[in-house]
Each structure stands twice: as structure tokens, then as C-alpha cells.
Amino acid sequence: MPVLVKASVALFLAAEVFIIVVIGVDGLALVAGWAVAAAGVVGVAYLTRRHAAARVALAAALVAGCVLFASELGLVFAPAAGTLLAAAVAEHRHTTPDHRRPLHAGR
């Protein structure tokens, strides 16, 4: 797992803890909802694992979704989504069209 993806997971978990600390037990439903949304993102990312451009689009949509759902504390998750977007863009820039061989590798 790339370092930026690990950072994204850590930021997501920190946001979940932050919501519990700030809101308390009443925030458990909100935390559960965001966890389900994250599981959906992981599922789609797994299905698009060989398509770097699709992962970039997914991560960009995730950032937009965090802003769109600001009333449900989506902005708390924006750093995690932004980090995931950075990881997807970095991977997309370093792969060839067949998504297997880095551009800098010799033939």
C-alpha cells in the first residue's frame, strides 16, 4: 500500500475519532454512515485497481462529495480524500497506458 494511501486511511480514522470526541455517542450513527461510504469507496477502488484514470476520477468525486456533504461533517474527511486524490494522481503519472510498467523503467 503506497504511503499516501496509508496517510489517507490514517486521516480518515482520525476524522472518525474526532467526530466521536466532539459529538459523543450521538455521533455514532454519523461515524457509521461515513464508514459505510468509505467501504463503498474501497470497493469501487478495488474494482478499478487496473485503471489509474478511473481511480483519479473516483478520488476527485470523493473530494467533491466531502464538500457537498459539509452539513454531515464531510469537510472533516476532506484531508483524507485529498490525500487519496494525490495518491491516485501520483500513480497515474507514473504508469504507462497498460498500467503495469513505470515510465522510468527500461525496456
C-alpha positions as CSV (number, residue, x, y, z in Angstrom):
1,M,0.0,0.0,0.0
2,P,1.5,3.4,-1.0
3,V,2.4,5.8,1.7
4,L,-0.2,8.4,0.6
5,V,-2.9,5.8,0.8
6,K,-1.8,4.9,4.3
7,A,-1.9,8.6,5.2
8,S,-5.4,8.8,3.8
9,V,-6.5,5.9,5.9
10,A,-4.9,7.4,9.0
11,L,-6.6,10.8,8.3
12,F,-10.0,9.0,7.8
13,L,-9.6,7.2,11.1
14,A,-8.6,10.4,12.9
15,A,-11.7,12.2,11.5
16,E,-13.8,9.3,12.8
17,V,-12.3,9.7,16.3
18,F,-12.6,13.5,16.1
19,I,-16.4,13.2,15.5
20,I,-16.8,10.8,18.4
21,V,-14.8,13.1,20.7
22,V,-16.6,16.2,19.7
23,I,-20.2,14.9,19.3
24,G,-20.0,12.0,21.7
25,V,-22.2,8.9,21.5
26,D,-24.8,10.8,19.4
27,G,-22.2,10.9,16.6
28,L,-22.0,7.1,16.3
29,A,-24.7,7.0,13.5
30,L,-22.8,9.6,11.6
31,V,-19.5,7.8,12.0
32,A,-21.2,4.5,10.9
33,G,-22.6,6.3,7.8
34,W,-19.2,7.6,6.8
35,A,-17.6,4.2,7.4
36,V,-20.2,2.6,5.0
37,A,-19.4,5.3,2.5
38,A,-15.7,4.6,2.9
39,A,-16.3,0.9,2.4
40,G,-18.1,1.7,-0.8
41,V,-15.1,3.8,-2.0
42,V,-12.8,0.9,-1.2
43,G,-15.0,-1.5,-3.2
44,V,-15.0,0.8,-6.2
45,A,-11.3,1.4,-5.9
46,Y,-10.7,-2.4,-5.8
47,L,-12.8,-2.8,-9.0
48,T,-10.8,-0.1,-10.8
49,R,-7.4,-1.2,-9.5
50,R,-6.1,-1.5,-13.0
51,H,-7.5,1.8,-14.3
52,A,-5.5,4.6,-12.8
53,A,-7.6,7.3,-14.6
54,A,-10.8,5.8,-13.0
55,R,-9.1,6.0,-9.6
56,V,-8.3,9.7,-10.1
57,A,-11.9,10.3,-11.1
58,L,-13.1,8.4,-8.1
59,A,-10.9,10.3,-5.7
60,A,-11.9,13.7,-7.3
61,A,-15.5,12.7,-6.8
62,L,-14.8,11.8,-3.2
63,V,-13.3,15.3,-2.5
64,A,-16.4,16.9,-4.1
65,G,-18.6,14.6,-2.0
66,C,-16.9,15.7,1.2
67,V,-17.6,19.3,0.3
68,L,-21.2,18.6,-0.8
69,F,-21.9,16.8,2.5
70,A,-20.5,19.5,4.7
71,S,-23.6,19.5,6.8
72,E,-22.8,15.9,7.7
73,L,-19.3,16.9,8.7
74,G,-17.9,16.0,5.3
75,L,-15.3,18.6,5.5
76,V,-13.7,16.7,8.4
77,F,-12.9,13.9,5.8
78,A,-11.7,16.3,3.1
79,P,-8.0,15.9,4.1
80,A,-8.3,12.1,3.8
81,A,-10.0,12.5,0.4
82,G,-7.4,15.0,-0.8
83,T,-4.6,12.7,0.2
84,L,-6.2,9.8,-1.7
85,L,-6.6,12.1,-4.7
86,A,-2.9,12.9,-4.5
87,A,-2.0,9.2,-4.4
88,A,-4.2,8.5,-7.4
89,V,-2.7,11.3,-9.4
90,A,0.8,10.3,-8.5
91,E,0.2,6.7,-9.5
92,H,-1.5,7.8,-12.8
93,R,1.5,10.0,-13.7
94,H,4.0,7.1,-13.1
95,T,2.4,4.4,-15.2
96,T,2.2,3.6,-18.9
97,P,-1.2,3.1,-20.7
98,D,-1.1,-0.6,-19.8
99,H,-0.8,0.4,-16.1
100,R,1.8,-2.1,-15.3
101,R,5.2,-0.7,-16.3
102,P,6.5,2.6,-14.8
103,L,7.5,5.1,-17.4
104,H,11.0,5.4,-16.0
105,A,11.7,1.7,-16.3
106,G,14.0,0.5,-19.1
107,R,12.6,-1.7,-21.9
